[in-house]
Each structure stands twice: as structure tokens, then as C-alpha cells.
Amino acid sequence: MFTGIIETLGTIQEIQKDKDNLHITVETTITNELKIDQSVAHNGICLTVVAINGTKYTVTAIDETIQKTNLGDWRVGDTVNLERAMKLGDRLDGHIVQGHVDQTGTCVATEETNGSWSYTFEYDEALNNLTIEKGSITVNGVSLTVVNSKKNQFSVAIIPYTHEHTNFSDFKVGTKINLEFDVIGKYVSKLHANKL
């Protein structure tokens, strides 16, 4: 379990294909605090540390993960948002995040608004996910509040700290992002789908 509060950024150093899997090596400042078999969220994708070497560590993604996330688009040099699993007893500053991406979405608008930023994303409504106005959403692993919730679109507002300390500053129109919908919203959408 995660909270959606990004600890730091990592830089992809190497991507190796192995059958249907990808081995991804990331460099970051928290490598010395990691352990083999530890879960780390990468842009909201929960991946297991399989090797550590100095300031770099490696995770493996299977085909299921590659197909359901934006991981297949990652390139050497890309920046990823990193969060280690939460500890029991810690404050839950964001919201409950599983690290299981529900689907991808696409950035359709960005706007700087006098000290903050607004981003609008579209997603495929056929997968029966939905956002709730002022509810929680995870975008590339970042816990955010939904504004302007629509059937297949929503917006978020980003404060300067989040813009500077996540990869939101790299987003532009057309950027593919990972979405994990709030567990309460998932429950409501399943109820709604069963009534149709």
C-alpha cells in the first residue's frame, strides 16, 4: 500500500527486454535505503526491487503490467515518480493507493495559472472507471484531488512544490499517464455498472 505522496524522483538508466518482461534500472538518492524484495511505486506502478548496485536498483515488469500502464513507453533518461510502501502507524497524508494501475489516460490540456498549474486528462470510459468531484485520483503515482469531473475526463490543480518534485513538469498535451482510481470510486462505479 502507498499514499500517493512522492518521496523522490528517479532516472531510468537501462531497460532490458527478457522474453515478455522488462528489467528496468533506476538511479535515485534513496537506493541505499532499499532492500531486495521491497515494493516501490514507479509512476504509480508497484514493482519489486530485484537487484541493487550502488545508486542504482533494478525492477522487473511482466507483460500484464506493460500492457496496462505507460511503462512500455519509458525510455532511458526518463524521470519517474518514486514512493516506497507506507509503514503501519504513519500518517496517511495522501489517500490509500494500491499501486495497481487501472488504466492509462492522456493529458489533453495544461495551463499555468498565476503560481499553480492545471492539467486535464482523458481516459477510456468503456472500462467503467469514474472520478468523483473533489474525490481522490492517482496520476503517475501522485495523490490528487479531482476537479471538473466529467464522464471520461477530469482536471487536477498542482501546487508549485508538486510541480517541482514530481514529473508533472514533463507533462504536455499527448503525454500518456497512469491512473489509479480511488477505491471508493471503484466501488461506486462497479455498483453503477451492475445497475445498467
N, C-alpha and C positions, 0 to 999 in steps of 0.2 A: 504494500500500500504506500501511496505517496500523497503529497498535499498540493502539488502544483506550484510550490514556491521554489523557483530555480536557485540552486546553490552557486553554480558557476557555469562557464562555457567550456566546451572542448573543441578541438580542431581535429578533423579526420586526417590521419596521416597515411593510411593504407587501406585498401579494400581488396580482398582476395576472394575469388569465386571458388567454391569447392562443391561440385555437383550442383544441387539446388540451393545450397547455403551460401551466405556471405560472411566472411570473417572481417570485422571492421576494427581497425586500430585507431585509438583516440589519444591525443595528448591533452593533459589538463593539469591544473595545480593541485587537485585532490587525489592524484594517483597513489601517493604514499599512505593515504587513509583507506584505500580499498583492499578487499580480500578476494581471493578466488571464490567463486560461487555466490558472490554478492550481487543483488539486483540493483541496477542503476537505470533510471528513466532517461532516454535519449530522445529529445523532441517528443516526450510523452510515451515512448515505446519502452516497455520494461524488457531489458536484456541482461543476461548473466555474464559476469566477468569470468573469462576462461584463462586469461594469461595477464601477467603484469611484468613490465620491463622498464625500470626507471620511471620516467614521467609519462610513460605510455601504457595503455592496457588494451586488451582485445576482448571483444564480444562476438557472439555468433548469432546470426539471424537465419531462421529457416524460411522456406518458401512461403508458408502461410503468412508470416509476418511481412515479408517483402511484398506480397500481393495486396495486403490490406492497409498498407501505410505508404508514406512517401520515401521509405528507406531505399527503394530501388533507384531513386533519383539522386541519392547522395553522391558526392564527388570528393576526391582528395582536396583538402583545403577548405571544405565547408565547415561552418561553425554550427555546433549543436548545443541545445539547452540540456544541462545535466542536473539531476536530482537523485540523491541516494534515498533508499526507503526510509520512511519515518520510523522513529522509535516510539514504542508504547510509553505513555506518560508525558510525551512532548506536547506542546501547544499545537493545535491544528489551525495554522494560520490561513491556509487556502480552503480547500474542501477535500472530501475523500476522492482520491484518484487511484484507479486500479493499475494504470499503466498498460491497459488493453485498449488499443485504438479501435474505435467503432467504424470509422471511415475517414477518407480524406476529404478535403474541401479545397476551394480555390479562392485566393484573395482577389476581390473584384474592385476594391477601392481603398485608397489610403489618403489621409488628409492630416496635415499638421494644423492644429487649432490653438494657436497662441499659447504654447507651452505644453500641450499634450498632443496625442496622436489618436486618430480614429481609423479603424480598419474594418472593412466589411468583407464577409466571407459567404460564399455559396456552397451548398452541398446537395447531394442527390437525395431527394425526399423519398424515393422509392424504397429506401432501406428502413423507413418508419422511425427514424430518429427525429427528435424535435428539440427546440430550445424554448425556454420559458423566460419571459421578460423579467429582468432582474435576477434570474437564476444563474447557476454556475455553468461554465463550459471550460474545457481544457483545450487550448490551442498550442500545438507543439510542446505540450507538457506544462504550459503556463495556466494557472488557475485564474480565471477572469469572470467578470460579470457581464451577462448578456444585455445589450440594449438594442432596440429596434428589431425585436424578434419577428420573423416572418416565416412562412411555410417552409422555405428552403434557403433562408438567408438570415444573417444576424450581423450585428456590429459589436465591437468592443472599443473601449477607450483605454489608452495606455498612458500611464504617468511617465515622466522623464526617467525615473530610476529603472522601471521595467524596460523602457526603450533602450537604455544604455547597457543593461546587464542581461539581456536575452538576445536571441537572433531576430526579434521583431524588426530591428533596424535594417535587416537584409530584405524584408518583405517588399514586394512590388506587385502590381497587378499581374496576375497569372501565376504567382507563387503557389505551389501545392503544399498544403499543410495537413498535419494530423489532428483529428478531432476525437476527443473522448467526451461523450455527453454525460451530464450529471446523472448519477444512479437514480435519483428521484425522477428526473425527466425520462429516463429509460423506462421506469416502471409505469409512468403515466402514458407514455407512447404505446407501450405494449397493451395496456388496458384499452386505449383508444382504438388500436388496430383490431383487437378482438371484438369490439362492438360494431365494426363496419361489416 
